[in-house]
């Protein structure tokens, strides 16, 4: 995988993690209602779930691209359409997300925080569709095992690093307010990147 191609993957994974949604809501809730370490644990366990989805997606696509080229091409174009749809939706609904609204609650254990982070990623069907659409743009027939693991680890590490940063920094109320003010900007930036990636696959 070239550095430019990896940079595209890194950027999409980062913007996907940054985009307000249920995963961000869980990490913020654990951080604000319990402690920053609850948020860190929730974020890291969420990243493990993301890594599992990435692993299953990459290896499933690798099998398709080598044995069922026609089906893989159809999936690739379908993935591009899905990425474009997500990009349009991000622009249409920018600023409407309520993921940053935190309610009061009781403090619970770190294990409960870890379970919450893992479950929100493992049981999120949109996350599975996202990786299927995203990775279909990067998997190729001649791709090495190392390149596949680079993709998996990139998605996992980016997700874990972002949510750890969220927990460590946004336990400060002033920074949380700043993120709330810029939530619409993050959504629009994410939408633009997703639309660009969709255009890339149909113009190759």
MODELLER restraints for C-alpha pairs under 7 A, 6 or more apart:
rsr = mdl.restraints
at = mdl.atoms
rsr.add(forms.Gaussian(group=physical.xy_distance, feature=features.Distance(at['CA:1:A'], at['CA:147:A']), mean=5.89, stdev=0.5))
rsr.add(forms.Gaussian(group=physical.xy_distance, feature=features.Distance(at['CA:10:A'], at['CA:154:A']), mean=6.55, stdev=0.5))
rsr.add(forms.Gaussian(group=physical.xy_distance, feature=features.Distance(at['CA:12:A'], at['CA:193:A']), mean=6.73, stdev=0.5))
rsr.add(forms.Gaussian(group=physical.xy_distance, feature=features.Distance(at['CA:13:A'], at['CA:155:A']), mean=5.87, stdev=0.5))
rsr.add(forms.Gaussian(group=physical.xy_distance, feature=features.Distance(at['CA:13:A'], at['CA:158:A']), mean=6.72, stdev=0.5))
rsr.add(forms.Gaussian(group=physical.xy_distance, feature=features.Distance(at['CA:14:A'], at['CA:158:A']), mean=6.09, stdev=0.5))
rsr.add(forms.Gaussian(group=physical.xy_distance, feature=features.Distance(at['CA:15:A'], at['CA:190:A']), mean=5.39, stdev=0.5))
rsr.add(forms.Gaussian(group=physical.xy_distance, feature=features.Distance(at['CA:16:A'], at['CA:190:A']), mean=6.71, stdev=0.5))
rsr.add(forms.Gaussian(group=physical.xy_distance, feature=features.Distance(at['CA:17:A'], at['CA:159:A']), mean=5.79, stdev=0.5))
rsr.add(forms.Gaussian(group=physical.xy_distance, feature=features.Distance(at['CA:17:A'], at['CA:162:A']), mean=6.87, stdev=0.5))
rsr.add(forms.Gaussian(group=physical.xy_distance, feature=features.Distance(at['CA:19:A'], at['CA:186:A']), mean=6.05, stdev=0.5))
rsr.add(forms.Gaussian(group=physical.xy_distance, feature=features.Distance(at['CA:19:A'], at['CA:187:A']), mean=5.73, stdev=0.5))
rsr.add(forms.Gaussian(group=physical.xy_distance, feature=features.Distance(at['CA:19:A'], at['CA:190:A']), mean=6.78, stdev=0.5))
rsr.add(forms.Gaussian(group=physical.xy_distance, feature=features.Distance(at['CA:20:A'], at['CA:97:A']), mean=6.60, stdev=0.5))
rsr.add(forms.Gaussian(group=physical.xy_distance, feature=features.Distance(at['CA:20:A'], at['CA:99:A']), mean=5.83, stdev=0.5))
rsr.add(forms.Gaussian(group=physical.xy_distance, feature=features.Distance(at['CA:20:A'], at['CA:183:A']), mean=6.81, stdev=0.5))
rsr.add(forms.Gaussian(group=physical.xy_distance, feature=features.Distance(at['CA:21:A'], at['CA:97:A']), mean=6.98, stdev=0.5))
rsr.add(forms.Gaussian(group=physical.xy_distance, feature=features.Distance(at['CA:21:A'], at['CA:99:A']), mean=5.38, stdev=0.5))
rsr.add(forms.Gaussian(group=physical.xy_distance, feature=features.Distance(at['CA:22:A'], at['CA:99:A']), mean=6.24, stdev=0.5))
rsr.add(forms.Gaussian(group=physical.xy_distance, feature=features.Distance(at['CA:23:A'], at['CA:120:A']), mean=6.16, stdev=0.5))
rsr.add(forms.Gaussian(group=physical.xy_distance, feature=features.Distance(at['CA:24:A'], at['CA:99:A']), mean=6.62, stdev=0.5))
rsr.add(forms.Gaussian(group=physical.xy_distance, feature=features.Distance(at['CA:25:A'], at['CA:99:A']), mean=4.69, stdev=0.5))
rsr.add(forms.Gaussian(group=physical.xy_distance, feature=features.Distance(at['CA:25:A'], at['CA:100:A']), mean=6.01, stdev=0.5))
rsr.add(forms.Gaussian(group=physical.xy_distance, feature=features.Distance(at['CA:26:A'], at['CA:117:A']), mean=6.70, stdev=0.5))
rsr.add(forms.Gaussian(group=physical.xy_distance, feature=features.Distance(at['CA:27:A'], at['CA:39:A']), mean=5.00, stdev=0.5))
rsr.add(forms.Gaussian(group=physical.xy_distance, feature=features.Distance(at['CA:27:A'], at['CA:42:A']), mean=5.84, stdev=0.5))
rsr.add(forms.Gaussian(group=physical.xy_distance, feature=features.Distance(at['CA:27:A'], at['CA:43:A']), mean=5.98, stdev=0.5))
rsr.add(forms.Gaussian(group=physical.xy_distance, feature=features.Distance(at['CA:27:A'], at['CA:163:A']), mean=6.94, stdev=0.5))
rsr.add(forms.Gaussian(group=physical.xy_distance, feature=features.Distance(at['CA:27:A'], at['CA:167:A']), mean=6.83, stdev=0.5))
rsr.add(forms.Gaussian(group=physical.xy_distance, feature=features.Distance(at['CA:28:A'], at['CA:39:A']), mean=6.59, stdev=0.5))
rsr.add(forms.Gaussian(group=physical.xy_distance, feature=features.Distance(at['CA:28:A'], at['CA:167:A']), mean=6.81, stdev=0.5))
rsr.add(forms.Gaussian(group=physical.xy_distance, feature=features.Distance(at['CA:29:A'], at['CA:102:A']), mean=5.87, stdev=0.5))
rsr.add(forms.Gaussian(group=physical.xy_distance, feature=features.Distance(at['CA:30:A'], at['CA:38:A']), mean=5.44, stdev=0.5))
rsr.add(forms.Gaussian(group=physical.xy_distance, feature=features.Distance(at['CA:30:A'], at['CA:39:A']), mean=4.83, stdev=0.5))
rsr.add(forms.Gaussian(group=physical.xy_distance, feature=features.Distance(at['CA:30:A'], at['CA:113:A']), mean=6.52, stdev=0.5))
rsr.add(forms.Gaussian(group=physical.xy_distance, feature=features.Distance(at['CA:31:A'], at['CA:38:A']), mean=5.84, stdev=0.5))
rsr.add(forms.Gaussian(group=physical.xy_distance, feature=features.Distance(at['CA:31:A'], at['CA:39:A']), mean=4.32, stdev=0.5))
rsr.add(forms.Gaussian(group=physical.xy_distance, feature=features.Distance(at['CA:31:A'], at['CA:167:A']), mean=5.73, stdev=0.5))
rsr.add(forms.Gaussian(group=physical.xy_distance, feature=features.Distance(at['CA:31:A'], at['CA:171:A']), mean=6.10, stdev=0.5))
rsr.add(forms.Gaussian(group=physical.xy_distance, feature=features.Distance(at['CA:32:A'], at['CA:171:A']), mean=6.16, stdev=0.5))
rsr.add(forms.Gaussian(group=physical.xy_distance, feature=features.Distance(at['CA:33:A'], at['CA:104:A']), mean=6.20, stdev=0.5))
rsr.add(forms.Gaussian(group=physical.xy_distance, feature=features.Distance(at['CA:33:A'], at['CA:105:A']), mean=5.94, stdev=0.5))
rsr.add(forms.Gaussian(group=physical.xy_distance, feature=features.Distance(at['CA:33:A'], at['CA:106:A']), mean=6.99, stdev=0.5))
rsr.add(forms.Gaussian(group=physical.xy_distance, feature=features.Distance(at['CA:33:A'], at['CA:107:A']), mean=6.57, stdev=0.5))
rsr.add(forms.Gaussian(group=physical.xy_distance, feature=features.Distance(at['CA:34:A'], at['CA:107:A']), mean=4.90, stdev=0.5))
rsr.add(forms.Gaussian(group=physical.xy_distance, feature=features.Distance(at['CA:34:A'], at['CA:108:A']), mean=6.97, stdev=0.5))
rsr.add(forms.Gaussian(group=physical.xy_distance, feature=features.Distance(at['CA:36:A'], at['CA:167:A']), mean=5.24, stdev=0.5))
rsr.add(forms.Gaussian(group=physical.xy_distance, feature=features.Distance(at['CA:36:A'], at['CA:168:A']), mean=5.81, stdev=0.5))
rsr.add(forms.Gaussian(group=physical.xy_distance, feature=features.Distance(at['CA:36:A'], at['CA:171:A']), mean=5.98, stdev=0.5))
rsr.add(forms.Gaussian(group=physical.xy_distance, feature=features.Distance(at['CA:38:A'], at['CA:110:A']), mean=5.57, stdev=0.5))
rsr.add(forms.Gaussian(group=physical.xy_distance, feature=features.Distance(at['CA:38:A'], at['CA:113:A']), mean=5.66, stdev=0.5))
rsr.add(forms.Gaussian(group=physical.xy_distance, feature=features.Distance(at['CA:39:A'], at['CA:167:A']), mean=4.89, stdev=0.5))
rsr.add(forms.Gaussian(group=physical.xy_distance, feature=features.Distance(at['CA:40:A'], at['CA:163:A']), mean=6.89, stdev=0.5))
rsr.add(forms.Gaussian(group=physical.xy_distance, feature=features.Distance(at['CA:40:A'], at['CA:164:A']), mean=4.86, stdev=0.5))
rsr.add(forms.Gaussian(group=physical.xy_distance, feature=features.Distance(at['CA:40:A'], at['CA:167:A']), mean=5.45, stdev=0.5))
rsr.add(forms.Gaussian(group=physical.xy_distance, feature=features.Distance(at['CA:41:A'], at['CA:110:A']), mean=6.88, stdev=0.5))
rsr.add(forms.Gaussian(group=physical.xy_distance, feature=features.Distance(at['CA:41:A'], at['CA:113:A']), mean=6.43, stdev=0.5))
rsr.add(forms.Gaussian(group=physical.xy_distance, feature=features.Distance(at['CA:41:A'], at['CA:114:A']), mean=5.41, stdev=0.5))
rsr.add(forms.Gaussian(group=physical.xy_distance, feature=features.Distance(at['CA:42:A'], at['CA:113:A']), mean=5.09, stdev=0.5))
rsr.add(forms.Gaussian(group=physical.xy_distance, feature=features.Distance(at['CA:42:A'], at['CA:114:A']), mean=4.57, stdev=0.5))
rsr.add(forms.Gaussian(group=physical.xy_distance, feature=features.Distance(at['CA:42:A'], at['CA:116:A']), mean=6.45, stdev=0.5))
rsr.add(forms.Gaussian(group=physical.xy_distance, feature=features.Distance(at['CA:42:A'], at['CA:117:A']), mean=4.22, stdev=0.5))
rsr.add(forms.Gaussian(group=physical.xy_distance, feature=features.Distance(at['CA:43:A'], at['CA:117:A']), mean=6.01, stdev=0.5))
rsr.add(forms.Gaussian(group=physical.xy_distance, feature=features.Distance(at['CA:43:A'], at['CA:160:A']), mean=5.77, stdev=0.5))
rsr.add(forms.Gaussian(group=physical.xy_distance, feature=features.Distance(at['CA:43:A'], at['CA:163:A']), mean=4.83, stdev=0.5))
rsr.add(forms.Gaussian(group=physical.xy_distance, feature=features.Distance(at['CA:43:A'], at['CA:164:A']), mean=5.76, stdev=0.5))
rsr.add(forms.Gaussian(group=physical.xy_distance, feature=features.Distance(at['CA:44:A'], at['CA:160:A']), mean=4.98, stdev=0.5))
rsr.add(forms.Gaussian(group=physical.xy_distance, feature=features.Distance(at['CA:44:A'], at['CA:164:A']), mean=6.96, stdev=0.5))
rsr.add(forms.Gaussian(group=physical.xy_distance, feature=features.Distance(at['CA:45:A'], at['CA:114:A']), mean=5.46, stdev=0.5))
rsr.add(forms.Gaussian(group=physical.xy_distance, feature=features.Distance(at['CA:45:A'], at['CA:117:A']), mean=5.34, stdev=0.5))
rsr.add(forms.Gaussian(group=physical.xy_distance, feature=features.Distance(at['CA:45:A'], at['CA:118:A']), mean=4.92, stdev=0.5))
rsr.add(forms.Gaussian(group=physical.xy_distance, feature=features.Distance(at['CA:46:A'], at['CA:117:A']), mean=4.45, stdev=0.5))
rsr.add(forms.Gaussian(group=physical.xy_distance, feature=features.Distance(at['CA:46:A'], at['CA:118:A']), mean=4.50, stdev=0.5))
rsr.add(forms.Gaussian(group=physical.xy_distance, feature=features.Distance(at['CA:46:A'], at['CA:121:A']), mean=5.65, stdev=0.5))
rsr.add(forms.Gaussian(group=physical.xy_distance, feature=features.Distance(at['CA:47:A'], at['CA:156:A']), mean=5.25, stdev=0.5))
rsr.add(forms.Gaussian(group=physical.xy_distance, feature=features.Distance(at['CA:47:A'], at['CA:159:A']), mean=5.37, stdev=0.5))
rsr.add(forms.Gaussian(group=physical.xy_distance, feature=features.Distance(at['CA:47:A'], at['CA:160:A']), mean=4.75, stdev=0.5))
rsr.add(forms.Gaussian(group=physical.xy_distance, feature=features.Distance(at['CA:48:A'], at['CA:156:A']), mean=6.61, stdev=0.5))
rsr.add(forms.Gaussian(group=physical.xy_distance, feature=features.Distance(at['CA:49:A'], at['CA:118:A']), mean=5.54, stdev=0.5))
rsr.add(forms.Gaussian(group=physical.xy_distance, feature=features.Distance(at['CA:49:A'], at['CA:121:A']), mean=5.36, stdev=0.5))
rsr.add(forms.Gaussian(group=physical.xy_distance, feature=features.Distance(at['CA:49:A'], at['CA:122:A']), mean=5.33, stdev=0.5))
rsr.add(forms.Gaussian(group=physical.xy_distance, feature=features.Distance(at['CA:50:A'], at['CA:121:A']), mean=6.16, stdev=0.5))
rsr.add(forms.Gaussian(group=physical.xy_distance, feature=features.Distance(at['CA:50:A'], at['CA:156:A']), mean=5.89, stdev=0.5))
rsr.add(forms.Gaussian(group=physical.xy_distance, feature=features.Distance(at['CA:51:A'], at['CA:152:A']), mean=6.14, stdev=0.5))
rsr.add(forms.Gaussian(group=physical.xy_distance, feature=features.Distance(at['CA:51:A'], at['CA:153:A']), mean=7.00, stdev=0.5))
rsr.add(forms.Gaussian(group=physical.xy_distance, feature=features.Distance(at['CA:51:A'], at['CA:155:A']), mean=6.62, stdev=0.5))
rsr.add(forms.Gaussian(group=physical.xy_distance, feature=features.Distance(at['CA:51:A'], at['CA:156:A']), mean=4.74, stdev=0.5))
rsr.add(forms.Gaussian(group=physical.xy_distance, feature=features.Distance(at['CA:53:A'], at['CA:128:A']), mean=6.28, stdev=0.5))
rsr.add(forms.Gaussian(group=physical.xy_distance, feature=features.Distance(at['CA:54:A'], at['CA:131:A']), mean=6.41, stdev=0.5))
rsr.add(forms.Gaussian(group=physical.xy_distance, feature=features.Distance(at['CA:54:A'], at['CA:152:A']), mean=5.29, stdev=0.5))
rsr.add(forms.Gaussian(group=physical.xy_distance, feature=features.Distance(at['CA:55:A'], at['CA:152:A']), mean=5.80, stdev=0.5))
rsr.add(forms.Gaussian(group=physical.xy_distance, feature=features.Distance(at['CA:57:A'], at['CA:131:A']), mean=6.60, stdev=0.5))
rsr.add(forms.Gaussian(group=physical.xy_distance, feature=features.Distance(at['CA:57:A'], at['CA:132:A']), mean=5.94, stdev=0.5))
rsr.add(forms.Gaussian(group=physical.xy_distance, feature=features.Distance(at['CA:58:A'], at['CA:135:A']), mean=6.61, stdev=0.5))
rsr.add(forms.Gaussian(group=physical.xy_distance, feature=features.Distance(at['CA:58:A'], at['CA:148:A']), mean=6.59, stdev=0.5))
rsr.add(forms.Gaussian(group=physical.xy_distance, feature=features.Distance(at['CA:61:A'], at['CA:136:A']), mean=6.78, stdev=0.5))
rsr.add(forms.Gaussian(group=physical.xy_distance, feature=features.Distance(at['CA:61:A'], at['CA:139:A']), mean=6.87, stdev=0.5))
rsr.add(forms.Gaussian(group=physical.xy_distance, feature=features.Distance(at['CA:62:A'], at['CA:139:A']), mean=6.51, stdev=0.5))
rsr.add(forms.Gaussian(group=physical.xy_distance, feature=features.Distance(at['CA:64:A'], at['CA:72:A']), mean=5.64, stdev=0.5))
rsr.add(forms.Gaussian(group=physical.xy_distance, feature=features.Distance(at['CA:65:A'], at['CA:72:A']), mean=5.45, stdev=0.5))
rsr.add(forms.Gaussian(group=physical.xy_distance, feature=features.Distance(at['CA:65:A'], at['CA:140:A']), mean=6.53, stdev=0.5))
rsr.add(forms.Gaussian(group=physical.xy_distance, feature=features.Distance(at['CA:65:A'], at['CA:141:A']), mean=5.58, stdev=0.5))
rsr.add(forms.Gaussian(group=physical.xy_distance, feature=features.Distance(at['CA:66:A'], at['CA:141:A']), mean=5.50, stdev=0.5))
rsr.add(forms.Gaussian(group=physical.xy_distance, feature=features.Distance(at['CA:76:A'], at['CA:133:A']), mean=6.97, stdev=0.5))
rsr.add(forms.Gaussian(group=physical.xy_distance, feature=features.Distance(at['CA:76:A'], at['CA:136:A']), mean=5.17, stdev=0.5))
rsr.add(forms.Gaussian(group=physical.xy_distance, feature=features.Distance(at['CA:76:A'], at['CA:137:A']), mean=6.31, stdev=0.5))
rsr.add(forms.Gaussian(group=physical.xy_distance, feature=features.Distance(at['CA:79:A'], at['CA:132:A']), mean=6.82, stdev=0.5))
rsr.add(forms.Gaussian(group=physical.xy_distance, feature=features.Distance(at['CA:79:A'], at['CA:133:A']), mean=3.78, stdev=0.5))
rsr.add(forms.Gaussian(group=physical.xy_distance, feature=features.Distance(at['CA:79:A'], at['CA:134:A']), mean=6.83, stdev=0.5))
rsr.add(forms.Gaussian(group=physical.xy_distance, feature=features.Distance(at['CA:79:A'], at['CA:136:A']), mean=6.71, stdev=0.5))
rsr.add(forms.Gaussian(group=physical.xy_distance, feature=features.Distance(at['CA:80:A'], at['CA:133:A']), mean=6.41, stdev=0.5))
rsr.add(forms.Gaussian(group=physical.xy_distance, feature=features.Distance(at['CA:80:A'], at['CA:198:A']), mean=4.42, stdev=0.5))
rsr.add(forms.Gaussian(group=physical.xy_distance, feature=features.Distance(at['CA:80:A'], at['CA:201:A']), mean=6.55, stdev=0.5))
rsr.add(forms.Gaussian(group=physical.xy_distance, feature=features.Distance(at['CA:81:A'], at['CA:198:A']), mean=6.66, stdev=0.5))
rsr.add(forms.Gaussian(group=physical.xy_distance, feature=features.Distance(at['CA:82:A'], at['CA:133:A']), mean=6.60, stdev=0.5))
rsr.add(forms.Gaussian(group=physical.xy_distance, feature=features.Distance(at['CA:83:A'], at['CA:133:A']), mean=6.51, stdev=0.5))
rsr.add(forms.Gaussian(group=physical.xy_distance, feature=features.Distance(at['CA:83:A'], at['CA:194:A']), mean=5.50, stdev=0.5))
rsr.add(forms.Gaussian(group=physical.xy_distance, feature=features.Distance(at['CA:83:A'], at['CA:195:A']), mean=6.52, stdev=0.5))
rsr.add(forms.Gaussian(group=physical.xy_distance, feature=features.Distance(at['CA:83:A'], at['CA:198:A']), mean=5.82, stdev=0.5))
rsr.add(forms.Gaussian(group=physical.xy_distance, feature=features.Distance(at['CA:84:A'], at['CA:194:A']), mean=6.11, stdev=0.5))
rsr.add(forms.Gaussian(group=physical.xy_distance, feature=features.Distance(at['CA:84:A'], at['CA:195:A']), mean=4.79, stdev=0.5))
rsr.add(forms.Gaussian(group=physical.xy_distance, feature=features.Distance(at['CA:84:A'], at['CA:198:A']), mean=5.53, stdev=0.5))
rsr.add(forms.Gaussian(group=physical.xy_distance, feature=features.Distance(at['CA:86:A'], at['CA:191:A']), mean=6.79, stdev=0.5))
rsr.add(forms.Gaussian(group=physical.xy_distance, feature=features.Distance(at['CA:87:A'], at['CA:190:A']), mean=6.90, stdev=0.5))
rsr.add(forms.Gaussian(group=physical.xy_distance, feature=features.Distance(at['CA:87:A'], at['CA:191:A']), mean=3.64, stdev=0.5))
rsr.add(forms.Gaussian(group=physical.xy_distance, feature=features.Distance(at['CA:87:A'], at['CA:192:A']), mean=6.18, stdev=0.5))
rsr.add(forms.Gaussian(group=physical.xy_distance, feature=features.Distance(at['CA:87:A'], at['CA:194:A']), mean=5.11, stdev=0.5))
rsr.add(forms.Gaussian(group=physical.xy_distance, feature=features.Distance(at['CA:87:A'], at['CA:195:A']), mean=5.29, stdev=0.5))
rsr.add(forms.Gaussian(group=physical.xy_distance, feature=features.Distance(at['CA:88:A'], at['CA:191:A']), mean=6.24, stdev=0.5))
rsr.add(forms.Gaussian(group=physical.xy_distance, feature=features.Distance(at['CA:90:A'], at['CA:187:A']), mean=5.42, stdev=0.5))
rsr.add(forms.Gaussian(group=physical.xy_distance, feature=features.Distance(at['CA:90:A'], at['CA:188:A']), mean=6.03, stdev=0.5))
rsr.add(forms.Gaussian(group=physical.xy_distance, feature=features.Distance(at['CA:90:A'], at['CA:191:A']), mean=5.01, stdev=0.5))
rsr.add(forms.Gaussian(group=physical.xy_distance, feature=features.Distance(at['CA:91:A'], at['CA:187:A']), mean=6.62, stdev=0.5))
rsr.add(forms.Gaussian(group=physical.xy_distance, feature=features.Distance(at['CA:91:A'], at['CA:188:A']), mean=5.10, stdev=0.5))
rsr.add(forms.Gaussian(group=physical.xy_distance, feature=features.Distance(at['CA:91:A'], at['CA:191:A']), mean=5.82, stdev=0.5))
rsr.add(forms.Gaussian(group=physical.xy_distance, feature=features.Distance(at['CA:94:A'], at['CA:184:A']), mean=4.53, stdev=0.5))
rsr.add(forms.Gaussian(group=physical.xy_distance, feature=features.Distance(at['CA:94:A'], at['CA:187:A']), mean=5.32, stdev=0.5))
rsr.add(forms.Gaussian(group=physical.xy_distance, feature=features.Distance(at['CA:94:A'], at['CA:188:A']), mean=6.26, stdev=0.5))
rsr.add(forms.Gaussian(group=physical.xy_distance, feature=features.Distance(at['CA:95:A'], at['CA:183:A']), mean=5.93, stdev=0.5))
rsr.add(forms.Gaussian(group=physical.xy_distance, feature=features.Distance(at['CA:95:A'], at['CA:184:A']), mean=4.11, stdev=0.5))
rsr.add(forms.Gaussian(group=physical.xy_distance, feature=features.Distance(at['CA:100:A'], at['CA:180:A']), mean=6.40, stdev=0.5))
rsr.add(forms.Gaussian(group=physical.xy_distance, feature=features.Distance(at['CA:121:A'], at['CA:127:A']), mean=6.97, stdev=0.5))
rsr.add(forms.Gaussian(group=physical.xy_distance, feature=features.Distance(at['CA:137:A'], at['CA:201:A']), mean=6.40, stdev=0.5))
rsr.add(forms.Gaussian(group=physical.xy_distance, feature=features.Distance(at['CA:170:A'], at['CA:176:A']), mean=5.07, stdev=0.5))
